[in-house]
Amino acid sequence: MAKSGRVRVIRRVVSAALLGVVLYWVARTEGVAELPSRLARLEPRYVALAVLLPFVAVASGVRRWQLLLAHEGIRLPFTTLLGSFLRGRFVGAFTPSTTGLDLYRLVDVAGRTGARAASGRAILVEKLHGLVALSLVTFALLPAGLARFFGAAGLALAGVLGVTSIVGLVLVARPAALRALASRVPKKIRGRATELAEVLASAPPTPRLVCEVAALGVVSHAATATVFVATGLALGVSASPFTLLVVGNAIVLATLLPISVGGVGVREGTAVALLALVGVGAAEATLVGLLGYCVAQPPAIVGGLSELFGRRAPSLA
């Protein structure tokens, strides 16, 4: 068997094993045992909505990524990027935060096009835009009582994330400013900083691109947070949709921290801590987060099946 054939076989065996782990993990996660006893009381329409919303977030994220790649001169079909994104979601199920997803996409596009630096810039700019969008969604929820749940520290964190990301976007789009900043770092690392500045420097985006990417980021983060509104309503917890949306947004923020694999534990802990403020018990709050985790897995499972059985376009590298 040729080396490329052996690599494909190994990749598919590993993919099959990891896919099995994902399904087993979902089935064995603490609290899942309580779900069957509550299935009869789950509201089907809200469960269906909860399953649909992660795909809305994925579609928005892929389109945003496609626009930023095109800005870097990389034009790939939406379906190609969708497959890469879903496979990245599958890999990301085993890594902290979005590390696996981002690294997989970067390498996949670089392998297809040979444009590693441009692929990296697109991912970086996408992440910065995503943090700005998350900050916008967070502050848009202030009228819904967000300050009560987040407190001053949480609001400050959301603000810092947004402002820092905007500064990063400005620097990436202004090569002269990026180079000037690199020239002021300590002499020991100035050479590497200058090289990095050259790699990160990108052409300024058009106002239309900025607006499109920002809107898609808001849609993606709002859809992800709304998953927990749907799971809360499906479970019939005693919290308003606005409260569940605030909690869902807090869960999105918390799972950005790379302190657990796939956000497991962080998601449920955040739900328990915040929903306790409105009198929701720990068991019900845990189920809100747990069901939100379960319904978010279909895109990752589709990605795993794609990795296992799908055919890829040949690399251009």
N, C-alpha and C positions, 0 to 999 in steps of 0.2 A: 504493500500500500504506500502510495506517495506521501511525502511529509504533509502536504496540504490536506490530504484525505484523513490522515491520522489526527491532525489538528481539529478538523471538523467533527470527527467522531468523539474526540475528547471533549470538545466544547459542548456537544449535544448530551453526552453522558453527564457532564457537570451541570448543564442546564436542567436536565431531567431531575437530578438529585436536589438542586436548589429549589426547583419548582415544587417538588414534594415537601421540602422543608417549609416553604411558604404556606402550603395548604395545611400541613400538620401544625405549624405555628399558630395559624388562625384558629384551627380547631381546638388547640390545647391551651391557648392563652387564658390566664386566670380570669374567671368570670363568664367565659363562654358557656359553661355548664348551666348557668342561670337563664340563658337565652331561650332554650326550648320551652321552659315553663311559661315564658311570656309571649311566645309566638302567637298564641291565640288572641292576645290583647294588643298586638302590634297593629298599627293602622297601615294597611297595605299601600295606600297612595303615598304616604310619607316615606315608607321604605323604598318605594320605587324612585321617589325624588332623590333620596339619599344616595341611591346607586347611580343615578344619572349625573348628579352634580360633579363627581370627580372626572367624568369624561368631558364635561363642559370646561373644567379647569385645565385639563390636558389639551383640548383643542385650542383654547386661548393661549396657552403657553407655547404650543408648537407654532402657531401663527406669529406670535411675538418673536420667537427665535428665528423663524424664516425671514421676517422683515429685517432683523439685525444682521443675519448672515448676508442677505442681499446687499445691505449697506456696505459690507466688507468685500463685496464682489463675488460672493459665493451664492450661486442660484441653484437650489435643489427643490424638487417637487415636494409638496406638502405631505404626500403619502410616504415618501422616503424618510422625511424628518419625523413623521408620526411614528413609523416603525422604530426608528432610533430612540425616540423619546420613551416609547412604551418599554422597550428592552432596557433602557436606562432606569425606568421606574422599577423594573424587576430587580436589577442589580442594586438599586437604592434601598430595596427592602432589607438588605443585609448590612447597610452602612449607616453611620450617624448622619443626621440631618439630610441634606441633598447631595452629599459628597459623591456617592456612587452614580447618581443620575447625571450630575454635571461632568464628571470625569469620563463616563461612558460616551456621552454625546460629543465631548471635545475630541476624543480619540477616534470615534466613528467618522465624524465629518473630516477630520484631518486625514484619516486613512483613505477616504473616498476621493478627496480633492488634492491632497498634498499641502493644503494651506493651514498648517498647524497654528501659526501666529494669528491669522485672521479668525480661525475657529475659536481660539482662546479669547480673543478680544470680544467676539460676539457673546460668548458665555459670560464673561466678566460684566459687560455692559448690561446684559439681560438681568444678571443678579442685582446690579445696582438699581436698575429701573424697578425690579421687583420689590426691593426694600422701600423705595419711594412710594410705590403703589400700596404696600402694606401699611406704611405710615399714614397715607391719605385715608385708607379705609378705617384705620384706628381712630383718627381724629374726627372722621365723619360720624362715628358712633357716639360722640360726646353727648348729643341730645338724648340718646337711649340710656344714659346713666353709666357710661363707661368709666367715669372718674371714680365711682364707688367701688368698682371691681379692681381697677388698675392701681389706683392711688397715685400719689405724686411721682414715685419712683418709676412706675410703669409708664406713665405718660412721658416722663423725661426720657426713658429708654426709647420709646417710639419716636420721639422728636429727634433724638440724637441719631438714630438709624436713618431717618429720612434726610436730615441735613447733611450727614456724613456722605450718604450715597449721592446726593446732588453735587457735593463738592467733587466726589470721585468722577462723576459723569462730566463735569466741567473740565476737569484736568485731562481726562482721556480725549476729549474733543478739542483740546487746545494744546497741541504738541509743544509749542514754545513755553507755555507755563509748566508743562510736565518736565521738560528738559531743565528749566530754570530751578525747579524744585529739586531735581536730581543733583544739580551742581552744588547745592548747599548742604548736602548730607556729609557726614564725616569722610575724610579722605580715604580711609580704609575700605569703605564700601561704595565710594563714588563711582568707580568704574562699572561695577555691576548695576548700580542704580541708574546710570546713564544708559546702559544696554537695555535694561528693563523699560525705561522711559521710551526708548525707540520702538520696542516691541508693542507697547501698550498704546502708543499714539495712533489715533484714528481720525478720519475725516469728520468734520462737524456734521451732525445730523440735521436734516431739514425740520422746520417746525411741524410739518405734517407727520413726519416719522415719529417725532417726540410725542405728539398727541395720540397717534395710533398705538404706540407701544405702551404709553401710560394708561390708555383706556383698556387695552387688553390685560395689563397687569392688574388693574382694579377688578375686572371681571373674574380673572383667575383666582385672586385672593378672596373675593366676595363669595365665589362659588364654593371654595374650600371651607370657609367659615360657616357657610349656610348648611353644609353637610350636618353640622351638629345641631342646627335648628331642626332639621328634618328628623334626626334620630331622637331628639328630645320630644318632639311632637309624636313620633311613632310610639315611643314608650309611655307617653302620657304623663310626663313629669310636670310637677306644679311650678312651672316657670314660664314667663311670657316669651314669645318669639324674639322680642328685642333683647331680652336677657340672654337667651340661648345664643343669639348672634354675637353679642359681646363676649360671651364665654368661648364661642367657637373661634373668634378672632384672637383671643388670648391664647388658645391652644395652638393656633398657627404660629404665633410669636414664640411660644415656649418650645415648640418642636424644632425651631431653627437652631437651638442650642445643640451642639454635637456631643450630647452626654448620654445618649442611648441609641440603640439600633432601631431605626424606623420610628423613633419617637415613642416606643412602647414604654409605659410607665409614666413618662412625662405627660403624655396626653391625658391619661386617666387621673393622675394626681392633680393636674390643673383643673380638670372638671370638678373633682371632689372639693378642692379648696374654694373655688369661686361659687359653685352652686350652693355650698353650705351657707353662703351669705343670704340666700333667699329661701332657706329652709328645706332644700332638697337633701335627702339622706345620702350617705356615702355609697350605699349599694346602687341606688338609682343613678347617681352621678357617674359612678364607675361604668355603668352600662351605657350611658350616653357617650362617653369617650370610647368605650370598647366597640360598640356598634358602629361608631364613626370610623374606627380603625378597620373593622371588617368590611364595610361597604366601600372603603377606599382601595381595597385590594384588587378588584377586578381589572383595572388597567395594568397593574403589575403582573397579574396572572396571564393576561393577554400577551404582555411583553415576553413572559417566560415561554409561552406556547410558540410565539413568533421566533424566539431564539432557538427553540428546539426543532421546529418543523418548517420554518420559513426559509425562503431563498433570498439571498442578498445580491444586490448589483455588484459587479466586480469593482475593486478599488482602482482608482486612477493614479494612485501613488506609485 
